[in-house]
Amino acid sequence: MGFIIFIICIFVIFLIFKNFIKNKVNLKSAREDLAHIDVNSGNARPPSWIQNQHKVQEFYAILSALCNSRGIPKSLLDTFLNDKNTAEILLRYAGALETRGASFSDQAIAVADKIQNMCRLT
């Protein structure tokens, strides 16, 4: 009898965890969609950490590692980041994500995703 209760508890915990993960993914997707809207409408601002040179360097280091792991050549990433307009769009996207509650690492991941999508379009 105790074993059956244990199995039922494990199953309930699994369902709760599954819903938690599903909601987390939906929240991430919603944040990214709203951030795109903010950038496209001109309502996005740069992230709060933009004035902190250490955080900017950390962001670019994380972004570089993420892009490298996704097969994006460093030269292409540098091209995007050295173009003033593209870099501004990417940073405003990070800022819009921050406004929507995304963490620093979530911002870097989402920007890397955006760069990966930009590479598919070129």
Stockholm file with secondary structure:
# STOCKHOLM 1.0

chainA/1-122         MGFIIFIICIFVIFLIFKNFIKNKVNLKSAREDLAHIDVNSGNARPPSWIQNQHKVQEFYAILSALCNSRGIPKSLLDTFLNDKNTAEILLRYAGALETRGASFSDQAIAVADKIQNMCRLT
#=GR chainA/1-122 SS CHHHHHHHHHHHHHHHHHHHHHHHHHHHHHHHHHHHHHHHHTCCCCCGGGGCHHHHHHHHHHHHHHHHHTTCCHHHHHHHHHSHHHHHHHHHHHHHHHHTTCCHHHHHHHHHHHHHHHHHHC
#=GC SS_cons         CHHHHHHHHHHHHHHHHHHHHHHHHHHHHHHHHHHHHHHHHTCCCCCGGGGCHHHHHHHHHHHHHHHHHTTCCHHHHHHHHHSHHHHHHHHHHHHHHHHTTCCHHHHHHHHHHHHHHHHHHC
//
